[in-house]
Amino acid sequence: MQNQASGSDYDVILVGAGLGGLTAGALLAKVGKRVLVVEQGEYPGGFIREFRYGPYKINPAIHSIFGCNPGGQLGQGIIDAVLEHLGVRDQCQFIAVDPFYRAKFPDFQMDIPLGRDAFLDAYLSHFPGDAEGLRGLVDLCSVMFKEAMQFPALPRWQDWLLMPFRSPKIFRYGTSTLASVLDRYLSDSRLKSVYAVCYPYLALPPSRLSFFIWSIMMAGYIEQGAFYCQGGFQNLAGAFADGLIKHGGELLLEMPVNKIRVTGGSVQGIILGNGQEIDAPVVISNIDARKAFQELLEANEVPTSYLRRIRELEPSASVLGLFLATDLDVHALGIPKVTLPSSWDLEDTYKSALHGNPKLAAVHVPTVIDESLAPAGEHLVIIQSFVPAETERLSPSAGAAYAEGLLDLAEQVLPDLRKHITFMVGASDEEQQKYPLQRIGPIYGWANSVGQAGPRRLPYKTPVSGLYLAGHWTQPGSGVWTVVLSGVNAARYVIGKDMSQAIWSLDL
Ligand SMILES: Cc1cc2nc3c(=O)[nH]c(=O)nc-3n(C[C@H](O)[C@H](O)[C@H](O)COP(=O)(O)OP(=O)(O)OC[C@H]3O[C@@H](n4cnc5c(N)ncnc54)[C@H](O)[C@@H]3O)c2cc1C
């Protein structure tokens, strides 16, 4: 593995090989740019990468993604289209995840299937009284998805003026919270909780979660399907990395970027962790924007107002979790994902978790979908809940209570799990507790609140000339589908495409 860049100057340098960075880098390489992607980790992929522990392949983050479908109601999925465009479509196979997840409340449970009709039938069989509202809600999400795909990547003033006519649903609901739209469409309070129970996928409770972001995710999953990458999501990252290399780009691993060089307000290049200086007129940052602007750049190189904005934006929550293997026969569970709130009050479940009492957990058993991730006879179980964005290690007693709380919830669907643990990440570390918690985050870049959704996130283009952003710290938001879209648009910006055109276009 090379530990320095082969050249001393490039057209474009990507800082970070998350999926947003890899997408932008590979697309720019394909149009003939000399591209270098620098990643501090051992493998590309950022949050989507797998970790190998002996025979176990554990993905601490991704449960499922959408946008991998070759066709369908909402057209070809973005991820499928980009993989095809790069000529690496055959490098990863996707497994459909349907039913999508189980909502398990203390006295109620329901499996949520995908596809508009199956989704509605499942809900209507439990909540027939809200039929009209449910249909309206599913259709609203679908229309908002379509409007969003036609929305300009960089709206001009006339686009905002025409918004009530071109994107009437986004105009009306684009600044609503999920809770306010549920109140408008549904009457049964239990139905509202069941419908919103996968709020952990966006890491904010209904009262704060942007309905715009929610509608894109729900329409994406319901109409395009949920998918797992066979053999693990590292294969998806590998396909994008191969797309980069196939088109002449270079990937430098295990090497941090220590500095983004700027002179007279314009990017000049970077300095690597080994001291190597590399020139480039364009740098795209795919890393935590706070780190990029507060650590990799000097304060006097960035306008004060921009730095203030970065300080004022709210990062998303982080997660604490247990990653383990079990010899329980989890096939009896029959579904890979269960969301378990311990009460009907979803706001309380979120607040309690942030205060150290996980009243809600997401239990993910990826080996129900793909048995190759663990040895025969064993299954992987990932149990997670929220903590505030910057939480450091909990005290030993608080950590132990948090872990026991997660296991209590998990044992509601996997009885006797504690007695059947065959492996646990971190358990060999003497410093750790009996059930060692693993923290990841902030998991979605900026929080998915109304004030930080879509065009309200940091723009792709920064005030430093030649410096752009890709990934979940920029527009349009978080999640694998979304950061691929951000990478497409960062590439379009660098190439000089007309950004007033629709946000989704592979016309590069
Ligand atoms: C627990 C969890 C669950 C999730 N579940 C899902 C899900 O089910 N479905 C879904 O669609 N999304 C999910 N997401 C969100 C999704 O994973 C992210 O939004 C997305 O992967 C972020 O991609 P990114 O392009 O912003 O880059 P990131 O993944 O953030 O990658 C940034 C890269 O930059 C590198 N880097 C940082 N600093 C430097 C430096 N100085 N020099 C060089 N490299 C550097 C990092 O090592 C990293 O590889 C989940 C996230 C988490 C954490």
The ligand as an SDF file (V2000), in Angstrom:
LIG
                    3D

 53 58  0  0  0  0  0  0  0  0999 V2000
  -24.9390    4.3720   13.4420 C   0  0  0  0  0  0  0  0  0  0  0  0
  -25.2720    4.8620   12.0600 C   0  0  0  0  0  0  0  0  0  0  0  0
  -26.3130    4.2830   11.3690 C   0  0  0  0  0  0  0  0  0  0  0  0
  -26.6060    4.7090   10.0750 C   0  0  0  0  0  0  0  0  0  0  0  0
  -27.5670    4.0470    9.3730 N   0  0  0  0  0  0  0  0  0  0  0  0
  -27.7940    4.3860    8.0940 C   0  0  0  0  0  0  0  0  0  0  0  0
  -28.6540    3.5930    7.2910 C   0  0  0  0  0  0  0  0  0  0  0  0
  -29.1660    2.5520    7.7190 O   0  0  0  0  0  0  0  0  0  0  0  0
  -28.8860    4.0060    6.0090 N   0  0  0  0  0  0  0  0  0  0  0  0
  -28.3020    5.1280    5.4890 C   0  0  0  0  0  0  0  0  0  0  0  0
  -28.5530    5.4500    4.3180 O   0  0  0  0  0  0  0  0  0  0  0  0
  -27.4540    5.8850    6.2310 N   0  0  0  0  0  0  0  0  0  0  0  0
  -27.1770    5.5380    7.5070 C   0  0  0  0  0  0  0  0  0  0  0  0
  -26.2810    6.2580    8.2460 N   0  0  0  0  0  0  0  0  0  0  0  0
  -25.7570    7.5410    7.7100 C   0  0  0  0  0  0  0  0  0  0  0  0
  -24.6640    7.3670    6.6730 C   0  0  0  0  0  0  0  0  0  0  0  0
  -23.7860    6.3550    7.0720 O   0  0  0  0  0  0  0  0  0  0  0  0
  -23.8950    8.6800    6.5190 C   0  0  0  0  0  0  0  0  0  0  0  0
  -24.7820    9.7740    6.3590 O   0  0  0  0  0  0  0  0  0  0  0  0
  -22.9570    8.6530    5.3180 C   0  0  0  0  0  0  0  0  0  0  0  0
  -22.3160    7.4070    5.1870 O   0  0  0  0  0  0  0  0  0  0  0  0
  -21.9220    9.7670    5.4820 C   0  0  0  0  0  0  0  0  0  0  0  0
  -21.0820    9.7920    4.3450 O   0  0  0  0  0  0  0  0  0  0  0  0
  -20.0880   10.9900    4.0730 P   0  0  0  0  0  0  0  0  0  0  0  0
  -19.8090   11.0200    2.6200 O   0  0  0  0  0  0  0  0  0  0  0  0
  -20.6000   12.2520    4.6920 O   0  0  0  0  0  0  0  0  0  0  0  0
  -18.7050   10.5980    4.7530 O   0  0  0  0  0  0  0  0  0  0  0  0
  -18.2690    9.8620    6.0870 P   0  0  0  0  0  0  0  0  0  0  0  0
  -18.8400    8.5170    6.1000 O   0  0  0  0  0  0  0  0  0  0  0  0
  -18.4710   10.7560    7.2550 O   0  0  0  0  0  0  0  0  0  0  0  0
  -16.7060    9.7120    5.8080 O   0  0  0  0  0  0  0  0  0  0  0  0
  -15.7660   10.7450    6.0000 C   0  0  0  0  0  0  0  0  0  0  0  0
  -14.3780   10.1370    5.8180 C   0  0  0  0  0  0  0  0  0  0  0  0
  -13.3890   11.1450    6.0240 O   0  0  0  0  0  0  0  0  0  0  0  0
  -12.2800   10.5480    6.6900 C   0  0  0  0  0  0  0  0  0  0  0  0
  -11.4960   11.6160    7.3290 N   0  0  0  0  0  0  0  0  0  0  0  0
  -11.8340   12.3710    8.4050 C   0  0  0  0  0  0  0  0  0  0  0  0
  -10.8470   13.2600    8.6680 N   0  0  0  0  0  0  0  0  0  0  0  0
   -9.8770   13.0630    7.7380 C   0  0  0  0  0  0  0  0  0  0  0  0
   -8.6210   13.6840    7.4750 C   0  0  0  0  0  0  0  0  0  0  0  0
   -8.1570   14.7100    8.2140 N   0  0  0  0  0  0  0  0  0  0  0  0
   -7.8770   13.2220    6.4470 N   0  0  0  0  0  0  0  0  0  0  0  0
   -8.3250   12.1940    5.6660 C   0  0  0  0  0  0  0  0  0  0  0  0
   -9.5110   11.5690    5.8730 N   0  0  0  0  0  0  0  0  0  0  0  0
  -10.2770   12.0140    6.8920 C   0  0  0  0  0  0  0  0  0  0  0  0
  -12.9280    9.5880    7.6680 C   0  0  0  0  0  0  0  0  0  0  0  0
  -12.0150    8.5960    8.0960 O   0  0  0  0  0  0  0  0  0  0  0  0
  -14.0680    9.0210    6.8160 C   0  0  0  0  0  0  0  0  0  0  0  0
  -13.6650    7.8720    6.1120 O   0  0  0  0  0  0  0  0  0  0  0  0
  -25.9010    5.8040    9.5040 C   0  0  0  0  0  0  0  0  0  0  0  0
  -24.8380    6.3770   10.2000 C   0  0  0  0  0  0  0  0  0  0  0  0
  -24.4980    5.8830   11.4440 C   0  0  0  0  0  0  0  0  0  0  0  0
  -23.2740    6.4330   12.1130 C   0  0  0  0  0  0  0  0  0  0  0  0
  1  2  1  0
  2  3  1  0
  2 52  2  0
  3  4  2  0
  4  5  1  0
  4 50  1  0
  5  6  2  0
  6  7  1  0
  6 13  1  0
  7  8  2  0
  7  9  1  0
  9 10  1  0
 10 11  2  0
 10 12  1  0
 12 13  2  0
 13 14  1  0
 14 15  1  0
 14 50  1  0
 15 16  1  0
 16 17  1  0
 16 18  1  0
 18 19  1  0
 18 20  1  0
 20 21  1  0
 20 22  1  0
 22 23  1  0
 23 24  1  0
 24 25  2  0
 24 26  1  0
 24 27  1  0
 27 28  1  0
 28 29  2  0
 28 30  1  0
 28 31  1  0
 31 32  1  0
 32 33  1  0
 33 34  1  0
 33 48  1  0
 34 35  1  0
 35 36  1  0
 35 46  1  0
 36 37  1  0
 36 45  1  0
 37 38  2  0
 38 39  1  0
 39 40  1  0
 39 45  2  0
 40 41  1  0
 40 42  2  0
 42 43  1  0
 43 44  2  0
 44 45  1  0
 46 47  1  0
 46 48  1  0
 48 49  1  0
 50 51  2  0
 51 52  1  0
 52 53  1  0
M  END
$$$$
